[in-house]
Amino acid sequence: MIDLGGPLAIIMFGLWIYCLVDVATSDRAQVRNLPKWIWFAVVLVLWVFGAILWLLVGRPRKAFAGGYEGDSAATSSLRQAPLRRPRPPSRADRAGEEADVQARIAERDRQLARWAEEDRRRSIDASSDVPPRPGPDAGAGPGPLSGPGPASGPGPTSGPGPGSGAGGAPGVPGAT
């Protein structure tokens, strides 16, 4: 008789390696019946039996021009394309994004500087000895348009000032 042990072992080893590579390179979304990593373990541990199981039960169906083998026209249109990961941004994209970020940072720095200057001006105005200008309904009180103040001597505008608690109205003659 003819001894087929050597060539048959080489064929089985080749089938096993082919199935391991096929499992590893198959699309995860199209592997049938079990997750891809389990199929890889089955083929690895069960050797030729795992390879045969992969080919019969787990392997994705081969594609042909109209869709997948065994699909009807109705089901081939319903099959979804496999999901693809988005590509990482290229160096040009990252450089453009970095320039945008730097421009936004510079604009915010300018805005912060403007706000700091406004705060500085407000604090100087609040701490200065110059009285604020009277508004249209402020009446005749101490200010640039009211005439001589208490430092110039007695007169119609002298008397208790606002906040003195005396109840007098400054700048109004005869009001006590």
Secondary structure in CASP SS format (residue, H / E / C, confidence):
PFRMAT SS
TARGET T0000
AUTHOR 0000-0000-0000
METHOD secondary structure of the structure
MODEL  1
M C 1.00
I C 1.00
D C 1.00
L C 1.00
G H 1.00
G H 1.00
P H 1.00
L H 1.00
A H 1.00
I H 1.00
I H 1.00
M H 1.00
F H 1.00
G H 1.00
L H 1.00
W H 1.00
I H 1.00
Y H 1.00
C H 1.00
L H 1.00
V H 1.00
D H 1.00
V H 1.00
A H 1.00
T H 1.00
S C 1.00
D C 1.00
R H 1.00
A H 1.00
Q H 1.00
V C 1.00
R C 1.00
N C 1.00
L C 1.00
P C 1.00
K H 1.00
W H 1.00
I H 1.00
W H 1.00
F H 1.00
A H 1.00
V H 1.00
V H 1.00
L H 1.00
V H 1.00
L H 1.00
W H 1.00
V H 1.00
F H 1.00
G H 1.00
A H 1.00
I H 1.00
L H 1.00
W H 1.00
L H 1.00
L H 1.00
V H 1.00
G H 1.00
R C 1.00
P C 1.00
R C 1.00
K C 1.00
A E 1.00
F E 1.00
A C 1.00
G C 1.00
G E 1.00
Y E 1.00
E C 1.00
G C 1.00
D C 1.00
S C 1.00
A H 1.00
A H 1.00
T H 1.00
S H 1.00
S H 1.00
L H 1.00
R C 1.00
Q C 1.00
A C 1.00
P C 1.00
L C 1.00
R C 1.00
R C 1.00
P C 1.00
R C 1.00
P C 1.00
P C 1.00
S C 1.00
R H 1.00
A H 1.00
D H 1.00
R H 1.00
A H 1.00
G H 1.00
E H 1.00
E H 1.00
A H 1.00
D H 1.00
V H 1.00
Q H 1.00
A H 1.00
R H 1.00
I H 1.00
A H 1.00
E H 1.00
R H 1.00
D H 1.00
R H 1.00
Q H 1.00
L H 1.00
A H 1.00
R H 1.00
W H 1.00
A H 1.00
E H 1.00
E H 1.00
D H 1.00
R H 1.00
R H 1.00
R H 1.00
S H 1.00
I H 1.00
D H 1.00
A H 1.00
S H 1.00
S C 1.00
D C 1.00
V C 1.00
P C 1.00
P C 1.00
R C 1.00
P C 1.00
G C 1.00
P C 1.00
D C 1.00
A C 1.00
G C 1.00
A C 1.00
G C 1.00
P C 1.00
G C 1.00
P C 1.00
L C 1.00
S C 1.00
G C 1.00
P C 1.00
G C 1.00
P H 1.00
A H 1.00
S H 1.00
G C 1.00
P C 1.00
G C 1.00
P C 1.00
T C 1.00
S C 1.00
G C 1.00
P C 1.00
G C 1.00
P C 1.00
G C 1.00
S C 1.00
G C 1.00
A C 1.00
G C 1.00
G C 1.00
A C 1.00
P C 1.00
G C 1.00
V C 1.00
P C 1.00
G C 1.00
A C 1.00
T C 1.00
END
